[in-house]
């Protein structure tokens, strides 16, 4: 079976499920297992469009091979003013922001999911 047939078969299975399901809910495990072999055969965007699912659902089906969902959010708290020297040999992203009290804060050396976690924590009310 070639890759196009594989995607077409998965699309048909999703269509059957959508017609026969009683209510909205998570993708059944049987369908999730059909998605896994599509990884590497198609781009995530093509799979999402063909199956009419979102990227978060696709990540859940692929597991950790695509960027895993954030499980434990980082907790950021405002601290008293301290002088902190920047990390000299830091590799990664530097995040600079202002606290509610107007104090400027810099976080050095963020990598991967830590960047999204930090930004998400900062903009959350």
C-alpha positions in Angstrom: 0.0 0.0 0.0 1.5 3.3 -1.0 1.4 6.4 1.2 -1.5 8.1 -0.7 -3.6 5.0 -0.1 -2.7 5.0 3.6 -3.8 8.7 4.0 -7.0 8.0 2.0 -7.8 5.0 4.2 -7.3 7.0 7.4 -9.5 9.9 6.0 -12.3 7.4 5.2 -12.1 5.9 8.7 -12.3 9.4 10.2 -15.3 10.2 8.0 -17.1 7.0 9.2 -16.4 7.8 12.8 -17.8 11.3 12.4 -21.0 10.0 10.8 -21.6 7.3 13.4 -20.6 9.1 16.6 -23.3 10.3 19.0 -21.5 13.3 20.4 -18.2 15.3 20.2 -15.4 13.8 22.1 -11.8 12.7 21.9 -10.5 10.8 18.9 -10.9 7.1 19.7 -7.7 5.1 20.3 -8.4 2.9 17.2 -8.2 6.0 15.0 -5.2 7.4 16.9 -3.2 4.3 16.0 -4.1 4.8 12.3 -2.6 8.3 12.4 0.9 7.2 13.8 2.1 5.6 10.5 1.4 8.9 8.7 4.2 10.5 10.6 7.1 11.1 8.3 5.0 10.3 5.2 3.3 13.7 5.2 3.8 17.1 6.8 1.8 17.8 9.9 -0.2 20.5 8.1 -1.3 18.0 5.3 -2.4 15.5 7.9 -4.3 18.1 9.9 -6.1 19.4 6.8 -6.9 15.9 5.5 -8.3 14.6 8.8 -10.0 17.9 9.8 -8.3 17.9 13.2 -6.1 20.5 14.9 -2.4 20.4 15.6 -2.9 19.8 19.3 -4.9 16.6 18.5 -2.2 15.6 16.0 0.6 16.0 18.7 -1.5 13.9 21.0 -1.6 11.1 18.4 2.1 11.3 17.5 3.2 11.4 21.1 6.4 13.2 21.9 7.8 13.1 18.4 6.2 16.4 17.6 6.7 19.1 20.2 4.9 17.7 23.3 2.2 19.6 25.0 3.3 21.6 28.0 2.5 19.4 31.0 3.8 21.3 34.0 3.6 25.0 33.6 6.5 27.1 34.9 5.5 29.3 37.9 7.0 32.8 37.8 6.7 35.0 40.9 7.8 38.6 41.4 10.7 38.9 43.8 12.3 41.7 45.6 14.8 43.8 43.7 18.3 42.1 43.5 21.2 42.9 41.2 21.8 39.9 39.0 24.6 39.7 36.5 23.7 38.2 33.1 24.9 34.7 32.5 28.0 35.3 30.4 28.1 32.1 28.4 24.4 31.5 28.1 23.1 29.9 25.0 19.4 30.2 24.3 16.9 33.0 24.3 16.9 36.0 26.6 13.5 37.2 27.7 13.3 40.8 29.1 10.0 42.2 30.5 8.7 44.7 33.0 6.9 43.7 36.2 3.7 45.4 37.3 5.8 47.6 39.6 7.8 48.8 36.6 10.9 46.8 37.5 12.7 45.3 34.5 13.5 41.6 34.6 15.7 39.5 32.3 15.8 35.7 32.1 18.7 34.2 30.2 19.3 30.8 28.7 15.7 29.7 27.9 15.5 26.8 25.5 12.7 24.9 23.7 9.4 24.7 25.6 10.7 26.9 28.4 10.3 29.9 26.1 6.6 29.2 25.5 6.0 28.4 29.2 7.6 31.6 30.4 5.7 33.8 27.9 2.4 32.0 28.7 3.0 32.4 32.4 3.7 36.1 32.0 0.6 36.9 29.9 -1.8 34.8 32.0 -3.9 36.9 34.3 
